[in-house]
Amino acid sequence: MTRAKFLSATIAIVAMLFSTPNYAESVSGKEYQAVVETAYNYFNGAANGDQKLLSKAFDLESGHVKMISINKETQKETIRSVSLKEFAGYFKTATKDTWKANILSVDIVDDKMAMVKLDFDTPKNHYIDYLVMYKLDNQWRIINKTFVAKKKT
C-alpha cells in the first residue's frame, strides 16, 4: 500500500468515527450514584432478607428475572423467567453466609436507562448479573435481571 493510499484510508476511518452520531450523553455523578445505590439495594436486600430494600430496587409490577435452568430429568438447558415480585419473595430471611458484590460496569443512557454488570459471590455460587434499569417517576428501578450462576467446588 502506498503512503498516499494509507493516509487516505486513515483519514476516511477517522472521519467516519467522528461523524457517527452519539446517542448516549454523559451522565452526572448524581445519576451514576443513584444507579449504583439501586444495584446495592438489590444485593443488600437479598443478602439481608430485607423486602423493603428489594421493593426499593425492583419494579415489582412489571420487572422480570431470566435465568438458565436445567431440567433434572433431561438435563436440557432452558430459559426460565419469573417476575421480580416472585423473585424478591425468595429472600425472606438474612443469609448466614458472607456474600460479596462488586459492580463491574455501569452504562447510563440519557439519564433514563442503565445497564449494570454485577459480580455477586457467595460461598456456594458465583453469579454474574446484568441489571437493566429505567428511571421512572425520578426513581431508578431494576426492570430486568438476567444472570448466570456457577457452582463452586
Buried (B, 14 or more C-beta within 10 A) or exposed (E): EEEEEEEEEEEEEEEEEEEEEEEEEEBEEEBBEBBBEBBBBBBBBBBBBBBEBBBBBBBBEBBBBBBEEEEEEEEEEEEEEBBBBEBBEEBEEEEEEEBEBEBEEBEBEEBEBBBBBBBBBBEEEBBBBBBBBBBEEEEBBBBBBBBEBEEEE
